[in-house]
Amino acid sequence: MLCQNPAVTQFDELNIPKATRPVAEEIVGITDEVCAKLLDAEYAGLARQAVAKLARKRPSPLLGGRRATWAAAVVYALGQVNFLSDPSREPHRTADELSAAFGVAKTTMGSKAKQVRDLLKMSYFRPEFLRADVVAENPMVWFIEVDGLPMDARSLPIDYQMVAFRRGYIPYIPALGREGTAALAQRGNAAGRLRG
């Protein structure tokens, strides 16, 4: 049995095409380093997902421009939708701190972050790139329509929650929590019943 490098396995799981993998690996290396110094593992994971999604775009925008600029833009875009500059949140960083850490001008980082947000449709209303604490506090993520009425999915019976999750309306099943939903999806055919 071959022992595969964990970093290679991780990039395989992100489904990064071979043509853009070297660039994506460079960018992720930069984001991982800065996130380890200034932010946390959750930001690093979200940055990996964002870079992977950008790498899968055709043509990939990552193939043009400096790697450090893309890395800074991805992290700053994530920070914007997750309120990174809010001093009442942890972690908290300013745009100046991020631009200095990446060695990129703040204006360049800001304009490229806007491009990242637009390309990935990042917003406060879409949970794909939100931190767990932001998702939990964001009521807009949880509102769904039931029989023509807007309802908070967190207050519905679990059967309705499971249907809403399967249809992609909510990020996880509130009654089970994020971990419980992931555990259920990993068991046997549960993933097929939940996301099928």
PLY file of the C-alpha trace (Angstrom):
ply
format ascii 1.0
element vertex 196
property float x
property float y
property float z
element edge 195
property int vertex1
property int vertex2
end_header
0.00 0.00 0.00
1.34 3.41 -0.96
1.72 6.04 1.71
0.50 9.27 0.17
1.63 12.70 1.30
-1.18 14.21 3.46
-0.90 17.55 1.64
-1.46 15.82 -1.72
-4.43 13.92 -0.33
-5.89 17.16 0.98
-5.60 18.81 -2.43
-7.22 15.74 -4.02
-10.18 16.16 -1.64
-10.52 19.80 -2.73
-10.91 18.63 -6.36
-8.37 21.10 -7.70
-7.64 20.45 -11.38
-4.08 19.39 -12.22
-3.58 22.42 -14.46
-4.16 24.88 -11.61
-2.90 22.76 -8.72
0.65 24.22 -8.53
-0.73 27.77 -8.38
-3.41 26.80 -5.87
-0.83 25.04 -3.69
1.32 28.18 -3.64
-1.64 30.37 -2.73
-2.86 27.97 -0.05
0.66 27.82 1.39
0.57 31.60 1.79
-2.96 31.66 3.27
-2.13 28.82 5.67
0.96 30.65 6.91
-0.83 33.96 7.50
-3.90 32.31 9.02
-1.66 30.37 11.43
0.02 33.62 12.52
-2.92 36.02 12.61
-6.21 34.14 12.46
-7.19 30.53 13.13
-7.70 27.10 11.55
-11.28 27.86 10.57
-10.18 30.81 8.42
-7.44 28.62 6.92
-10.02 25.96 6.00
-12.38 28.50 4.46
-9.47 29.98 2.49
-8.59 26.53 1.15
-12.19 26.04 0.00
-12.28 29.47 -1.65
-8.95 28.94 -3.45
-10.11 25.50 -4.63
-13.32 26.96 -6.01
-11.40 29.71 -7.81
-8.99 27.09 -9.19
-11.92 25.11 -10.63
-13.34 28.11 -12.53
-12.75 28.06 -16.28
-10.60 29.88 -17.00
-9.20 30.12 -13.52
-8.50 33.71 -12.47
-5.67 32.41 -10.26
-3.46 31.88 -13.31
-2.99 35.65 -13.68
-1.55 37.94 -11.03
0.73 37.54 -8.03
0.12 34.60 -5.71
0.42 36.81 -2.60
-2.23 39.17 -3.99
-4.68 36.30 -4.54
-3.93 34.91 -1.07
-4.52 38.31 0.54
-7.69 38.85 -1.49
-9.17 35.48 -0.50
-8.51 35.98 3.21
-9.69 39.60 3.14
-12.88 38.65 1.25
-13.56 35.97 3.87
-12.86 38.50 6.60
-15.33 40.96 5.09
-18.25 38.51 5.09
-17.28 37.19 8.55
-16.82 40.60 10.24
-13.08 40.19 10.83
-12.66 43.93 11.39
-15.27 43.97 14.20
-13.30 44.43 17.45
-15.99 42.59 19.44
-15.24 39.35 17.55
-12.37 36.92 17.88
-10.23 36.75 15.85
-10.12 40.44 14.97
-7.77 42.00 12.40
-7.71 45.23 10.44
-7.16 45.56 6.70
-3.80 47.19 7.48
-2.68 44.16 9.51
-3.71 41.76 6.74
-2.09 43.75 3.95
1.15 43.97 5.95
1.11 40.22 6.67
0.67 39.39 2.98
3.01 42.11 1.76
0.32 43.55 -0.49
-0.98 47.12 -0.76
-4.29 47.59 1.04
-6.00 49.05 -2.05
-4.82 46.15 -4.22
-6.00 43.66 -1.61
-9.38 45.40 -1.39
-10.03 45.54 -5.12
-8.96 41.92 -5.64
-11.13 40.87 -2.65
-14.13 42.46 -4.38
-13.33 40.34 -7.43
-13.14 37.21 -5.21
-16.47 38.03 -3.52
-18.12 38.54 -6.92
-16.64 35.40 -8.50
-17.62 33.20 -5.55
-20.86 35.04 -4.77
-19.70 35.50 -1.18
-22.13 37.29 1.07
-23.49 37.35 4.58
-26.61 35.58 3.29
-24.80 32.54 1.83
-23.35 30.17 4.44
-20.75 28.44 2.22
-17.94 30.79 3.26
-19.19 31.83 6.70
-17.61 30.83 9.98
-19.69 28.57 12.24
-20.26 31.35 14.80
-21.46 33.75 12.07
-23.85 31.14 10.65
-25.28 30.46 14.10
-25.92 34.19 14.68
-27.28 34.93 11.21
-31.07 34.59 11.12
-31.20 35.08 7.34
-29.42 31.78 6.76
-32.18 29.94 8.61
-35.33 31.44 7.07
-37.17 29.14 4.70
-40.65 29.22 3.24
-43.13 26.64 4.53
-46.61 26.69 2.99
-46.02 30.27 1.84
-44.88 31.55 5.22
-41.31 32.47 6.17
-40.17 30.28 9.06
-37.00 29.92 11.08
-35.79 26.40 10.26
-34.29 26.09 13.75
-37.79 26.05 15.26
-39.26 23.46 12.87
-39.60 19.70 13.52
-36.57 17.64 12.51
-38.39 16.16 9.49
-38.77 19.64 7.98
-35.16 20.46 8.89
-33.94 17.34 7.08
-35.93 18.22 3.95
-34.63 21.81 4.03
-31.05 20.54 4.42
-31.44 17.98 1.61
-32.71 20.72 -0.71
-29.76 22.94 0.21
-31.82 25.64 1.93
-29.93 25.47 5.24
-26.26 24.71 6.02
-26.94 21.85 8.46
-29.74 20.24 10.47
-30.16 22.49 13.53
-31.57 19.71 15.73
-28.41 17.65 15.12
-25.90 20.49 14.99
-23.06 20.83 12.52
-21.18 17.77 13.84
-24.29 15.61 14.10
-25.29 16.42 10.53
-21.77 15.59 9.31
-21.77 12.31 11.27
-25.16 11.35 9.84
-23.99 12.16 6.32
-20.91 9.94 6.76
-22.84 6.86 7.83
-23.55 4.41 5.03
-26.10 5.75 2.59
-27.15 8.60 4.86
-25.36 11.08 2.58
-27.55 9.91 -0.31
-30.72 10.33 1.72
-29.66 13.74 3.04
-28.09 15.42 0.02
-29.56 13.34 -2.77
0 1
1 2
2 3
3 4
4 5
5 6
6 7
7 8
8 9
9 10
10 11
11 12
12 13
13 14
14 15
15 16
16 17
17 18
18 19
19 20
20 21
21 22
22 23
23 24
24 25
25 26
26 27
27 28
28 29
29 30
30 31
31 32
32 33
33 34
34 35
35 36
36 37
37 38
38 39
39 40
40 41
41 42
42 43
43 44
44 45
45 46
46 47
47 48
48 49
49 50
50 51
51 52
52 53
53 54
54 55
55 56
56 57
57 58
58 59
59 60
60 61
61 62
62 63
63 64
64 65
65 66
66 67
67 68
68 69
69 70
70 71
71 72
72 73
73 74
74 75
75 76
76 77
77 78
78 79
79 80
80 81
81 82
82 83
83 84
84 85
85 86
86 87
87 88
88 89
89 90
90 91
91 92
92 93
93 94
94 95
95 96
96 97
97 98
98 99
99 100
100 101
101 102
102 103
103 104
104 105
105 106
106 107
107 108
108 109
109 110
110 111
111 112
112 113
113 114
114 115
115 116
116 117
117 118
118 119
119 120
120 121
121 122
122 123
123 124
124 125
125 126
126 127
127 128
128 129
129 130
130 131
131 132
132 133
133 134
134 135
135 136
136 137
137 138
138 139
139 140
140 141
141 142
142 143
143 144
144 145
145 146
146 147
147 148
148 149
149 150
150 151
151 152
152 153
153 154
154 155
155 156
156 157
157 158
158 159
159 160
160 161
161 162
162 163
163 164
164 165
165 166
166 167
167 168
168 169
169 170
170 171
171 172
172 173
173 174
174 175
175 176
176 177
177 178
178 179
179 180
180 181
181 182
182 183
183 184
184 185
185 186
186 187
187 188
188 189
189 190
190 191
191 192
192 193
193 194
194 195
